[in-house]
């Protein structure tokens, strides 16, 4: 006889399956995802080869089910857990690469996404950087005149591509690389050398790998907030997020890893009152702000989370003093990073941020003229789609905590801070459209309440397996019927 608890999990799986089927029919019919007349994800019109992706997705589901068997994770030695997390990262990376290469020529197509001035402008800007210190010193003056994407962001992504280009500069040109560079140049009107073309081709899998590696700090953070088995469930569910799997050539995945690392360091510092860890969290926050000014949201998230935790633990001796010391050490790490950068290069982050915010407002409100209220409704829908509709349903189901649940160990404060942050960002109207990509660094916490509810469930392995299978199916459907990257 099926208990009420078992039936609730079956209902969640059924609703998730119905949501994936409805989304698949919507995309198959060519209906828009977005706001017509303002911004939509375009239907895919080119042939797609999904065989390798389906096999890699099946491997991910099988691995997830094996790891989530009740009692298996807690019985493992620490070394076996580390190897299992490494296997999870590698399988996710393999699926990301398979999805990247599902359209166009293998490895050449992902490189075209990186080199395309339409898909992203960071790589093209890196071609004009000769002397890094002088370029950084005048970055705030150049920023308003840079092409789209680059003119609303700090220089970190451009420098990432510059680093990859310099690392490949010593590779001996081959006929293949010469042909590759000629193809990119003819398509995009760039002046790429053969080694630049190689850098573009390698950059996409490097970015995908950074996103897959985010699962490690995600697990470590979840482990601080939940049991070991619940933390594993969170990492496994997050591993199948369509946004993580489909956006393998987007630098936004690097921001996912930075976000998880910053939050994990900040919480570990808070729990142990460790000033070195707090200083490291400040450095991680500074590095994130060097990649995207949107990382300021993570700083606000940490601050709100800390305030909620202090309220939860009020009355305990030394809580406020420890929090103040950790906050000071974190600010010290932030200040150290930018002070050293200022001395070494003359980079002025405040002036660069002011110029970027002005450019962002001009692009969002004036050039594209996107309607506030429409995106107020559409943004959460798009976030749920790229999070994965089955995972979104499972997260809502998992939010029904009882007194004494694992949420009382700090998870509730973490998720409340997250919800306030995402809600405030949406109400601000700062981003209108494409939030499935832009806010991917904010989506993964939804895996935590889902995992918290599933961790002690008698049908945990089967339910996690079913949810992962549905998430992979959704990712394949989106790859088949959506243009994830518009390179022309």
C-alpha positions in Angstrom: 0.0 0.0 0.0 1.4 3.4 -1.0 1.6 5.9 1.9 0.6 9.5 1.7 4.3 10.5 1.8 5.1 8.2 -1.1 2.1 9.5 -3.1 3.3 13.1 -2.6 6.6 12.3 -4.4 4.7 10.5 -7.2 2.5 13.6 -7.6 5.6 15.8 -7.8 7.1 13.6 -10.5 3.8 13.5 -12.4 3.4 17.3 -12.3 7.1 17.7 -13.4 6.5 15.3 -16.3 3.4 17.2 -17.4 5.3 20.5 -17.2 8.1 19.2 -19.4 5.6 17.8 -21.9 3.7 21.1 -22.0 7.0 23.0 -22.6 8.0 20.6 -25.3 4.8 21.0 -27.1 5.0 24.8 -26.7 8.5 24.8 -28.3 7.7 22.3 -31.0 4.8 24.5 -32.0 7.2 27.4 -32.5 5.5 29.5 -29.8 7.8 32.2 -28.3 9.6 32.1 -25.0 9.8 35.7 -24.0 7.8 38.9 -24.8 7.1 39.2 -28.6 8.2 42.5 -30.0 10.7 43.0 -27.2 12.9 39.9 -26.8 12.4 36.2 -27.3 14.5 33.0 -27.5 14.4 32.3 -31.2 13.2 28.9 -32.6 16.0 26.7 -33.8 16.1 26.2 -37.6 19.3 24.2 -38.1 19.8 20.4 -37.9 20.6 19.1 -34.4 22.3 15.9 -33.5 21.3 14.8 -30.0 22.5 11.2 -29.9 25.7 11.8 -27.9 23.8 14.2 -25.6 21.2 11.6 -24.9 23.8 9.0 -24.0 25.7 11.5 -21.7 22.4 12.5 -20.1 21.6 8.8 -19.4 25.0 8.4 -17.8 24.2 11.4 -15.6 20.9 10.0 -14.5 22.4 6.6 -13.7 25.2 8.1 -11.7 22.8 10.3 -9.8 20.6 7.3 -8.9 23.6 5.2 -7.8 24.9 7.9 -5.5 21.5 8.7 -4.0 20.7 5.2 -2.8 19.8 5.4 0.9 22.8 4.9 3.1 25.3 4.7 0.3 26.8 8.2 0.6 27.2 8.1 4.4 28.9 4.7 4.1 31.6 6.0 1.8 35.0 7.0 2.9 36.0 10.7 2.4 38.2 9.7 -0.6 35.4 7.8 -2.2 33.1 10.8 -1.8 35.7 13.1 -3.4 36.1 10.7 -6.3 32.3 10.5 -6.7 32.0 14.3 -6.8 34.8 14.3 -9.4 32.9 11.8 -11.5 29.7 13.9 -11.2 31.6 16.9 -12.5 33.2 15.0 -15.4 29.8 13.5 -16.5 28.2 16.9 -16.4 31.1 18.4 -18.4 30.7 15.6 -21.0 27.0 16.4 -21.3 27.7 20.1 -21.6 30.2 19.4 -24.4 27.8 17.1 -26.2 25.1 19.7 -26.1 27.5 22.4 -27.3 28.5 20.2 -30.3 24.9 19.2 -31.1 24.7 22.0 -33.6 27.2 22.7 -36.4 30.7 21.3 -36.7 32.0 19.6 -33.6 34.2 22.0 -31.5 34.2 24.5 -34.4 30.6 25.6 -33.6 31.3 26.3 -29.9 34.3 28.4 -31.0 32.1 30.3 -33.3 29.9 31.2 -30.3 32.9 32.6 -28.5 34.2 34.5 -31.6 30.8 35.9 -32.7 30.4 39.6 -32.2 26.6 38.9 -31.9 26.7 36.2 -29.3 29.3 37.9 -27.2 31.7 40.8 -27.6 34.3 40.0 -25.0 36.6 37.9 -27.2 36.6 40.6 -29.9 37.5 43.2 -27.4 40.4 41.1 -26.2 41.9 41.3 -29.7 42.6 45.1 -29.1 44.3 44.7 -25.7 48.0 44.9 -26.0 49.2 46.4 -22.7 47.0 45.2 -19.8 47.9 47.8 -17.1 47.3 50.8 -19.4 44.1 49.3 -20.7 42.8 48.7 -17.2 43.8 52.2 -16.1 41.7 53.8 -18.8 38.9 51.2 -18.7 36.3 53.5 -17.2 36.9 55.9 -20.0 36.7 53.3 -22.8 33.7 51.4 -21.4 30.9 53.6 -22.9 32.4 53.1 -26.3 32.8 49.3 -26.2 30.4 47.1 -28.1 27.3 45.6 -26.4 27.8 43.1 -23.6 31.3 44.4 -22.9 30.2 48.0 -22.2 28.0 46.9 -19.3 30.6 44.7 -17.6 33.9 44.9 -15.8 37.1 43.7 -17.6 37.4 40.2 -16.1 35.8 38.3 -18.9 37.8 40.1 -21.5 41.0 39.3 -19.6 40.0 35.7 -19.4 39.8 35.5 -23.2 43.1 37.4 -23.4 44.7 34.9 -21.1 43.5 31.9 -23.2 44.8 33.7 -26.3 48.2 34.2 -24.8 48.4 30.6 -23.6 47.7 29.4 -27.2 50.0 31.9 -28.8 52.9 29.5 -28.7 51.1 26.7 -30.5 52.5 26.0 -34.0 49.9 26.9 -36.7 48.5 24.0 -38.6 46.4 23.8 -41.8 43.4 23.0 -39.7 43.9 26.1 -37.6 44.5 28.3 -40.6 41.3 27.0 -42.2 39.4 27.5 -38.9 40.7 31.1 -38.6 39.7 31.8 -42.2 36.2 30.5 -41.6 35.7 32.6 -38.5 37.1 35.7 -40.2 34.9 35.3 -43.3 31.8 34.8 -41.1 32.4 37.5 -38.6 34.7 40.0 -40.2 37.4 39.5 -37.6 41.2 39.4 -38.0 41.9 36.2 -36.1 45.2 34.4 -36.3 45.2 30.6 -36.3 46.1 30.6 -32.7 43.3 33.0 -31.9 40.9 30.7 -33.6 42.3 27.9 -31.4 41.7 30.1 -28.3 38.1 30.6 -29.3 37.6 26.9 -29.8 39.1 26.0 -26.4 37.4 28.8 -24.5 33.9 27.2 -24.7 34.8 23.9 -23.0 36.9 25.8 -20.4 33.8 27.9 -19.5 31.6 24.7 -19.5 34.1 23.1 -17.1 34.0 26.0 -14.7 30.2 25.6 -14.5 30.5 21.9 -13.9 33.1 22.6 -11.1 30.5 24.8 -9.4 29.0 21.6 -8.1 31.9 21.1 -5.7 31.4 24.4 -3.7 27.7 23.9 -4.0 27.9 20.6 -2.3 30.3 22.0 0.4 27.8 24.8 1.1 24.8 22.5 1.2 26.8 20.2 3.6 27.1 23.1 6.0 23.4 23.7 5.9 22.1 20.1 5.6 23.0 16.5 6.2 25.5 14.8 4.0 22.9 12.9 2.0 20.7 16.0 1.5 23.8 17.9 0.3 24.5 15.1 -2.2 20.9 15.2 -3.4 21.2 19.0 -3.9 24.4 18.6 -6.0 22.9 15.8 -8.1 19.7 17.8 -8.8 21.7 20.9 -9.6 23.9 18.9 -12.0 20.9 18.3 -14.3 19.7 22.0 -14.4 19.0 22.9 -18.1 20.7 26.3 -17.6 23.9 24.6 -16.4 23.9 22.1 -19.2 22.9 24.3 -22.1 24.9 27.5 -21.5 28.3 25.9 -21.8 29.8 28.7 -23.9 28.5 31.5 -21.7 30.8 33.2 -19.2 27.8 33.3 -16.8 28.6 29.7 -15.8 32.0 31.0 -14.4 29.9 33.3 -12.3 27.9 30.3 -11.0 31.1 28.8 -9.7 32.2 32.1 -8.1 28.9 32.5 -6.4 28.9 29.1 -4.9 32.5 29.5 -3.8 31.9 32.9 -2.2 28.8 31.7 -0.3 30.5 28.5 0.9 33.6 30.4 2.1 31.4 33.1 3.8 29.3 30.6 5.7 32.3 28.5 6.7 33.9 31.6 8.1 30.8 32.5 10.0 30.3 29.1 11.5 34.0 28.8 12.6 34.6 32.6 13.2 37.6 32.1 11.0 39.2 35.3 9.9 41.3 33.7 7.1 38.2 32.1 5.6 36.4 35.4 5.8 39.3 37.1 4.1 39.2 34.5 1.4 35.5 35.1 1.0 36.2 38.8 0.5 38.8 37.9 -2.2 36.2 35.6 -3.9 33.7 38.4 -3.8 36.2 40.9 -5.3 37.0 38.4 -8.1 33.3 38.0 -8.8 32.9 41.8 -9.0 35.8 41.8 -11.5 33.8 39.5 -13.8 30.3 41.1 -13.4 28.9 44.0 -11.5 25.8 41.9 -10.9 28.0 40.1 -8.3 27.0 43.0 -6.0 23.8 41.0 -5.5 25.9 38.3 -3.9 27.3 40.8 -1.5 23.8 41.9 -0.6 22.8 38.2 -0.3 25.7 37.5 2.2 24.9 40.6 4.2 21.1 39.7 4.5 21.9 36.1 5.2 24.3 37.1 8.0 21.6 39.4 9.6 19.0 36.6 9.5 21.5 34.2 11.1 22.3 36.7 13.8 18.6 37.1 14.5 18.2 33.3 14.6 21.0 32.9 17.0 20.4 36.0 19.1 21.1 35.4 22.8 24.2 33.2 22.1 27.4 34.6 23.5 29.8 36.1 21.0 27.6 35.9 18.0 27.6 39.6 17.2 31.3 40.0 17.9 32.2 37.0 15.7 30.0 38.3 12.9 31.6 41.8 13.1 35.1 40.3 13.0 34.2 38.1 10.0 32.6 41.1 8.2 35.7 43.2 8.8 38.0 40.4 7.5 35.8 40.0 4.4 35.9 43.7 3.7 39.6 43.5 4.2 39.9 40.8 1.5 37.8 42.9 -0.9 39.8 46.1 -0.2 43.1 44.2 -0.6 42.2 42.8 -4.0 41.2 46.2 -5.5 44.0 48.1 -3.7 46.6 45.8 -5.2 44.9 46.0 -8.6 44.9 49.8 -8.4 48.6 50.0 -7.5 49.5 47.5 -10.2 47.4 48.8 -13.0 45.5 51.9 -12.1 42.1 50.2 -12.5 39.3 52.3 -10.8 36.3 50.0 -10.0 34.0 52.7 -8.8 34.3 54.8 -12.0 34.0 51.6 -14.1 30.9 50.6 -12.3 29.3 54.0 -12.7 29.9 54.0 -16.4 28.7 50.4 -16.8 25.4 51.1 -14.9 24.7 54.1 -17.1 25.3 52.0 -20.2 23.1 49.2 -18.8 20.2 51.6 -18.2 20.6 53.0 -21.7 20.5 49.5 -23.3 17.7 48.1 -21.1 15.3 51.1 -20.9 16.1 53.4 -23.8 17.6 51.4 -26.8 15.4 48.3 -26.5 12.5 50.0 -24.7 11.3 46.8 -22.9 8.2 47.1 -20.8 8.6 46.8 -17.1 5.4 45.0 -16.1 5.7 42.4 -18.9 9.1 41.3 -17.7 8.0 41.5 -14.1 5.8 38.5 -15.0 8.0 36.8 -17.6 11.3 36.8 -15.7 10.3 34.3 -13.0 8.8 32.1 -15.7 12.1 32.1 -17.7 14.1 31.5 -14.6 11.9 28.4 -13.8 12.4 27.1 -17.3 16.2 27.3 -17.2 16.2 26.0 -13.7 14.1 23.1 -14.9 10.4 22.9 -14.5 10.5 19.6 -12.6 13.1 21.0 -10.2 11.0 24.1 -9.7 8.0 21.9 -8.8 10.2 19.8 -6.5 11.6 23.0 -4.8 8.1 24.2 -4.1 7.2 20.8 -2.7 10.3 20.8 -0.5 9.6 24.2 0.9 7.0 22.7 3.3 9.2 22.4 6.4 8.2 21.3 9.8 9.7 22.5 13.1 12.8 20.4 13.6 13.6 19.9 9.9 17.1 20.6 8.6 16.0 24.1 7.6 16.3 25.0 11.3 20.0 24.6 10.9 20.4 27.7 8.8 18.9 26.6 5.5 15.8 28.7 6.1 17.8 31.9 6.6 19.8 31.1 3.5 16.8 30.5 1.3 14.9 33.5 2.7 17.8 35.8 1.8 17.8 34.2 -1.7 14.1 34.8 -2.2 14.3 38.4 -1.1 17.3 39.0 -3.4 15.6 37.5 -6.5 12.3 39.2 -5.8 14.0 42.6 -5.3 16.0 42.2 -8.5 12.9 41.4 -10.4 11.0 44.3 -8.9 13.9 46.7 -9.7 13.4 46.1 -13.5 17.2 46.1 -13.8 17.1 43.0 -16.2 14.3 42.6 -18.7 14.8 39.4 -20.8 17.2 36.6 -21.1 17.3 36.1 -17.4 17.6 32.3 -18.0 21.2 33.1 -18.8 21.8 36.3 -16.8 20.4 34.9 -13.6 21.7 31.4 -13.9 24.1 32.2 -11.0 21.0 32.8 -8.8 19.0 29.7 -9.8 20.8 26.7 -8.2 19.7 27.3 -4.6 16.3 25.9 -5.6 17.9 22.5 -5.4 18.4 22.8 -1.7 14.8 22.7 -0.4 14.0 19.9 -2.9 17.0 17.9 -1.6 16.0 18.7 2.0 12.6 17.1 1.5 13.9 14.2 -0.5 16.9 13.3 1.8 14.7 11.3 4.2 12.2 10.1 1.7 11.8 6.3 1.4 11.6 6.7 -2.5 14.5 9.1 -2.6 16.7 7.3 -5.2 13.8 6.6 -7.6 12.4 10.2 -7.2 15.8 11.8 -7.7 16.3 9.6 -10.8 12.9 10.5 -12.2 13.4 14.3 -11.6 16.9 14.1 -13.2 15.6 12.2 -16.2 12.9 14.8 -16.7 15.4 17.6 -16.4 17.7 16.0 -19.0 14.7 15.5 -21.3 13.8 19.2 -20.9 17.4 20.2 -21.7 17.4 18.0 -24.9 14.0 19.5 -26.0 15.3 23.1 -25.5 18.4 22.3 -27.4 16.3 20.8 -30.2 13.8 23.6 -30.6 15.5 26.8 -29.2 18.4 28.8 -30.6 20.5 29.0 -27.4 23.2 31.1 -29.1 22.5 33.5 -32.0 25.9 33.9 -33.7 24.8 35.9 -36.7 
